[in-house]
Amino acid sequence: MTKRAPFWRAVVALAVIAGAFALTYTQSAQLGLDLRGGTQIVLETQDTDRVTADAEATDRALEVLRGRVDALGVAEPSISRSGENRIIVELPGLQDPAEAAEVIGSTAQLTFHQVLGQADPAAAPVDGELVLPDESGVPLNLGPAALDGDGVSDANALLDSQSNRWTVAVDFSGGGQSGWQSLVQQACALGPGVGRIAIVLDERVISSPTVQSDLCASGGGNQTSITGQFNAESAKDLSALIKGGSLPVPVETIEQRTIGATLGEAAIDASIEAAIIGIALTGLFIIFVYRVMGLLATIALTSYALISFGLLVGIGATLTLPGLAGFVLAIGLAIDANVLTFERAREEYAERDEADRSLPKAVTIGFTKAWSAIIDSNVTTLIAAGLLFLLASGPVKGFGVTLAIGTIASMISALVIARVLAEWAANRKWLQKRPAISGVASTGFVRRRLDERPPQLIKRSGTWLLVTAAVAIVAIGGIVVRGLDLGVEFTGGRLLEYSTTESVDIDEAREAVSAAGFPRAVVQESSSDGVSENVTVRVEKVSDAEVDQITTAIDELGAGAQIERDEQVTASLGTELRNKALIAFAIAIAVQMIYLAWRFRWTFAIAAQVSMVSVVLAVVGIFAWWGKPIDGVFLAAVLSIIGLAVNDTIVVFDRIREHRLENRSRSLREVVNEAIVQTLPRTVNTGLGAMFILAALAVLGGDSLTDFAIALLLGLSIGILSTVFTASALAVVLEERWPDNPDGKPAKVTDPYAHIEDGKASASSANPYGGGGPDGSGAVL
């Protein structure tokens, strides 16, 4: 049976690669608007006195809006319901948010009225009548609504072949036919070419055509044709508004984003370049350290990209800029799995007598022993990803999807494909005769130095916890004193990014925007492509007319300002996104803690989560002191840090668990210290491998990707220290305070490091799980 296992793994590996290649070759990825450019509008249906904005009413509104969206003529538009009362409209390639909002976001009832005549501005309107300006601004007296949008069955923009003029053809059905005919009769009573009919939407006259003699002769009929000074665009817009008809419930635009195509292309190019360079540097490093096994692991690592992309297009997921963070984290998990396995194989090979050493056996045992740590770390990551997808919204939700996909792909790459290649190579006679080039026969420089002089890292666990507390206080101080520079995703407002034909001094830009009437605007430099310097302006909620004022101010400085990005979020939505993200984090941490408590002990679970929180807090504090923005991309970076920090801690805890099961008579501090020392080579190699990719992102990416990479580099570095000096130290203190004693016997506590002060004989420990003071009364801090 054991001889067949490699064969079946090879079959599975080939099947997965072939399937991923087929999906990649036959399907295209769905890119988010932040990567391909376009406009996204999020609408929220509102309750009225008569109708509740539930899922059913929102679906009816969605179908009405679909007609308006289709009439815009945008290629591959997307409109979908999110939750009970949200409608998300995505318009790829559309760079004019004002046009989209005007056509799609028109929310009031569509009504048809008789024009009673020109209104006297000084006179009050009669009951039941309206006074509204027509298309040219002339105030009109309008009679009561004779029909609404429910009576319109269709409306289309048509080009008259004879006159070569655009017209709008409108068809009526049901009660709309009689209402229309009544309006025609009333207008004709004033005389052909005199009477007018007004079409009103959102208390605005969108058309007020004059009734012609042929329409009077027909009595109105079931259809009509509106003529005027239309071009193709205005005719299509009018037909879209009329065809859209009445929304069953009003809607409010709560979020609007427009991203220029150049920004999306720059982000994609930077990500691809960083991935290629990062993976290449990581591969060279892994090959340098692990030789043949490193080469095979690099080949397996490249399959990760194919598998993850295949899964992405296979399930129809949308890839966004924050979602790229999920793939970066998953690459780190894949690297870690390979490094962990090869370090285990090295240990196995080194522990055997020379006559009993076997390269195939060492590799197989390495994969077997690394299995539990790899599974635990990936399961905790999948738990977090799943909860974020279910509970969060916006960029956090997209991150959860890509993180789950990337994690699954990394597990397949490391546990299946890398194992098939490594075991195949280990069984080659030419490699068995030359074990030195395998990468398994030597322990490596870091491990040799640690074996020569193993550091006593857990001796002063209390000191490390005090340092952790001090770092947390400094981080909180930054948050309190400097505050968090929250992006518009969380605060609401509007973010504008401009590209200019000439270089703009940022101080002059601030003065110009302030002089334009926006003294509270935050004006900063930005670089979305890593090369050119743009100008970003963040303001509170402003109208399109006010945006034009800001644009004019920047344009006068830069000799041609163009809006590359326009994001508008209501304060209520920003609050909701923040609260949902915090709730998702809290639940994810709780579920992770339950899982870790089940796999280890509750003491270890608490230690792991406290360590992770301290890392996140430190990074947030650094960004606060630094004045860096806290936006959706940073949020994705924090999520990545959570995954990396927990993953690193689990590897150490897994080794602690293994040693405690092997010899229950050893003291806890001795076991923990040994586990840390033994896993340090893996920690160093994994950290360096991941840092190559992050460094490439930091150098090649624009502002968003650079901040993301910096946050992850900080999180990775602090996380390594936290695993050693916070998670392990706290686990020791908690275990010594509440030791596990399955035999029901009192724990005998001794200090395993009593001998270090005088350098003499070592102390023994009869307690398999706990440690503490020499008198057994408590922990030695």
Order of alpha helices (4+ residues) and beta strands (2+ residues): alpha-beta-alpha-beta-alpha-beta-beta-alpha-beta-beta-beta-beta-beta-alpha-beta-beta-alpha-beta-alpha-beta-alpha-beta-alpha-alpha-alpha-alpha-alpha-alpha-alpha-beta-alpha-beta-alpha-beta-beta-alpha-beta-alpha-alpha-beta-alpha-alpha-alpha-alpha
